[in-house]
């Protein structure tokens, strides 16, 4: 299978304008305390932009580590977007589905408090990398899946649906991954074993529930997926298969493959930010019917 675009061939008309400074930064806002675990978020707003659209970021770290301080999309503040970087319970604090419950709880909190902090949360794009990419993709495909909603933080009158997903190299099909990377889900030291609290082969129903590909439906939001061609941590086929499944259901999906890149990269790659800005502009200005 050879889907999507290899990024070296990508040509986009979108240009990167000079970054603008933040006008507001609020760090360490507590949005929930599920089972006594304090969950925080950082909020960044752009200067001189009234009611900016909101991006929610979910950090990576194998569901067992990482920090909200590592926000790969914070640069978007300089282009007129508000960015909220959130925490979720890690796998040594609670097993799945606690993590997706917390992410959806964060989004409901952000929507409930939009007026207080001055951003627009009617349409929200979620992004994440690695484990965070998995959770972002799952938010995109599991709108109104009751078992994945949870009650973290309350605000249950608010929607947990998102209007676009930026997925950096996140796993999307744990059933397939049991076959291709068994150590991740079968070894007690494996990150996916720890996420689900045991051998994945003994928890097929649970790992299906936790796989974004399981829940793809025609009312899902559009996706931008970014993956390194040489990724040995989360194999490229996770994104290839998910991208193909989205296309089969008629979900707008773009997969950008970065040659010679492994699991993550520290500096922006050619065309990466341009692709993100083009997607954000399209998603925030389109109507629901156009999605």
C-alpha positions in Angstrom: 0.0 0.0 0.0 1.3 3.5 -0.9 -1.3 6.0 0.2 -1.2 9.8 0.5 1.7 12.1 0.0 5.4 11.7 0.6 6.2 15.1 2.1 9.2 15.7 -0.1 6.7 16.0 -3.0 4.3 18.3 -1.2 3.8 21.7 -2.6 1.5 24.1 -0.7 0.6 27.7 -1.4 0.1 28.5 2.3 3.0 30.6 3.6 4.1 31.0 7.2 3.5 34.5 8.4 5.8 36.0 11.1 4.9 34.6 14.5 3.0 36.9 16.9 3.6 36.9 20.7 1.2 35.5 23.2 -1.1 38.0 24.9 -2.2 35.5 27.6 -0.6 32.4 29.2 -2.2 30.6 32.0 -0.4 27.5 33.2 -1.5 24.8 35.6 -5.3 25.3 35.4 -6.9 22.3 37.2 -9.8 21.0 35.1 -10.6 17.8 36.9 -9.6 15.5 39.8 -10.8 11.9 38.8 -10.1 9.5 41.6 -8.1 12.2 43.4 -5.7 12.7 40.5 -5.2 16.4 39.7 -5.3 17.1 36.0 -4.0 20.4 34.7 -3.9 22.2 31.4 -1.9 25.2 30.0 -3.7 27.8 28.0 -2.1 30.1 25.4 -3.9 32.9 23.6 -2.6 35.0 20.7 -2.0 38.7 20.9 -4.7 41.1 19.5 -7.0 38.3 18.3 -10.5 38.5 19.6 -12.2 35.1 20.4 -9.5 32.9 18.6 -10.4 29.4 17.5 -9.1 26.6 19.8 -6.7 23.8 19.3 -6.4 21.2 22.1 -3.1 19.3 22.4 -2.6 15.8 23.9 1.0 14.9 24.8 2.7 11.6 24.1 4.9 9.4 26.3 3.6 5.8 25.9 0.6 6.6 28.1 3.0 6.2 31.0 4.9 9.4 30.9 5.3 12.7 29.0 4.2 16.2 30.0 1.7 18.9 28.8 4.8 21.2 28.5 5.7 19.3 25.3 3.2 20.9 23.1 4.1 20.4 19.4 1.5 22.9 18.2 2.2 25.8 20.5 3.7 27.7 17.5 0.2 28.0 16.1 -0.5 30.7 18.7 1.6 33.0 16.5 -0.9 32.4 13.7 -4.0 33.4 15.6 -5.0 30.2 17.3 -5.6 29.6 21.0 -3.8 26.4 22.2 -4.7 24.3 25.3 -2.3 21.6 26.3 -3.8 19.0 28.6 -3.0 16.2 31.0 -4.6 12.8 31.4 -4.2 10.0 33.9 -1.2 7.8 33.0 -1.3 4.0 32.9 0.2 3.6 36.4 -2.6 5.8 37.7 -5.5 4.1 35.8 -5.9 1.8 32.9 -7.9 2.5 29.7 -10.5 4.0 29.1 -9.5 6.5 31.8 -7.2 8.3 29.4 -9.9 9.0 26.8 -12.4 9.9 29.5 -9.9 12.6 30.7 -9.3 14.0 27.2 -13.0 14.3 26.6 -13.5 15.8 30.0 -10.8 18.4 29.2 -12.6 19.4 26.0 -16.0 19.7 27.8 -14.3 21.9 30.4 -12.7 24.0 27.7 -16.1 24.5 26.1 -17.8 25.4 29.4 -15.1 28.0 30.2 -14.6 29.6 26.8 -16.3 32.8 27.8 -14.2 33.1 30.9 -10.9 32.9 29.1 -11.8 34.4 25.7 -11.5 31.8 23.0 -14.0 30.3 20.6 -14.7 26.6 21.4 -17.7 26.0 19.1 -15.3 24.3 16.7 -12.3 22.6 18.2 -9.4 20.8 16.5 -7.5 18.2 18.6 -3.9 17.2 18.0 -1.5 14.8 19.6 1.7 12.9 19.1 2.4 9.2 19.6 0.2 8.1 22.6 -1.4 11.5 22.3 -1.9 11.0 18.6 -3.8 7.8 19.5 -6.0 9.7 21.9 -6.6 12.5 19.4 -7.6 10.0 16.7 -9.9 8.2 19.1 -11.6 11.5 20.0 -12.2 12.0 16.3 -13.8 8.7 15.7 -15.6 8.0 19.0 -18.0 10.9 19.1 -21.0 9.7 21.3 -19.5 6.2 21.9 -21.0 5.9 25.4 -18.2 3.7 26.9 -15.6 6.2 25.9 -17.3 9.4 27.1 -16.8 9.1 30.9 -17.7 11.9 33.4 -14.3 13.4 34.1 -14.7 17.0 35.3 -18.5 17.1 34.8 -19.8 19.7 32.3 -21.8 16.8 30.7 -24.0 19.3 28.9 -21.0 20.2 26.7 -20.1 18.2 23.5 -16.9 16.1 23.4 -16.9 16.0 19.5 -14.1 17.7 17.6 -14.1 19.2 14.2 -10.6 18.1 13.0 -7.7 15.9 14.1 -4.0 16.3 13.7 -2.4 12.9 14.4 1.3 12.7 14.7 2.3 9.0 14.4 -0.3 7.6 16.8 -1.2 3.9 16.9 -4.8 3.4 15.6 -5.3 -0.4 15.5 -4.2 -2.5 18.5 -5.6 -5.7 17.1 -3.3 -5.4 14.1 -0.4 -4.2 16.3 -0.6 -7.4 18.4 0.5 -9.2 15.3 3.1 -6.8 14.0 4.6 -5.6 17.4 3.6 -8.2 19.9 6.0 -7.1 22.6 4.1 -3.8 23.0 0.9 -5.6 24.1 2.0 -9.0 25.3 5.1 -8.2 27.5 4.3 -6.8 31.0 6.9 -4.1 30.3 5.1 -3.1 27.1 3.4 0.3 26.9 0.1 -1.1 25.5 0.1 -4.0 28.0 0.3 -1.4 30.7 -2.4 0.8 29.1 -4.9 -2.1 29.0 -3.8 -3.7 32.2 -2.8 -7.1 30.8 -2.0 -9.2 27.7 -3.7 -7.6 24.6 -4.5 -11.1 23.2 -6.6 -11.8 26.3 -8.4 -8.4 25.9 -9.5 -8.3 22.3 -12.8 -6.6 23.0 -11.0 -4.0 25.1 -8.3 -3.2 22.6 -10.9 -3.0 19.8 -12.7 -0.5 21.9 -9.5 1.5 22.3 -8.6 1.4 18.6 -9.6 4.5 16.6 -10.1 2.4 13.5 -12.9 0.5 15.2 -15.2 3.5 15.4 -14.8 5.2 12.0 -18.1 6.4 10.7 -19.3 8.9 8.1 -19.9 11.7 10.6 -16.3 11.8 11.7 -14.2 14.9 11.3 -11.4 15.3 8.8 -7.9 14.0 9.6 -4.3 15.2 9.0 -1.9 12.3 9.8 1.9 12.8 9.9 4.3 9.8 10.2 8.0 9.1 9.7 8.8 6.5 7.1 11.4 4.9 9.3 9.4 4.8 12.5 10.3 1.7 14.5 8.2 2.6 17.6 4.8 2.9 15.9 5.0 1.3 12.5 4.0 3.4 9.5 1.3 0.8 8.6 -0.8 2.0 11.6 -1.3 5.4 9.8 -1.5 3.9 6.3 -4.3 1.5 7.3 -6.2 4.1 9.2 -5.9 6.6 6.4 -7.2 4.0 3.9 -10.1 3.1 6.3 -11.1 6.8 6.5 -11.1 7.2 2.8 -13.3 4.1 2.4 -15.9 5.7 4.7 -15.6 9.0 2.9 -13.8 10.8 5.7 -11.4 13.5 4.4 -8.0 12.3 5.3 -4.5 13.4 4.4 -1.4 11.3 5.2 2.0 12.9 5.0 5.0 10.6 5.1 8.3 12.0 6.0 11.2 10.1 4.4 14.1 9.1 6.7 12.3 10.1 9.8 11.8 7.8 12.8 9.4 8.2 15.7 9.2 12.0 16.1 11.5 14.8 15.1 12.6 17.9 17.0 12.7 20.5 14.1 9.8 21.1 11.7 10.1 19.3 8.4 9.6 20.7 5.0 5.9 21.4 4.4 4.8 20.3 7.9 3.6 23.5 9.3 2.2 24.7 6.0 0.0 21.6 5.8 -1.2 22.1 9.3 -2.1 25.8 8.7 -3.9 24.9 5.5 -5.9 22.2 7.3 -6.7 24.5 10.3 -7.9 27.2 7.9 -10.1 24.8 6.0 -11.6 23.1 9.1 -12.3 26.3 11.1 -14.0 28.0 8.1 -16.0 25.0 6.7 -19.6 24.2 7.7 -20.5 20.9 9.3 -22.2 19.9 6.1 -19.0 20.4 4.1 -17.1 18.0 6.3 
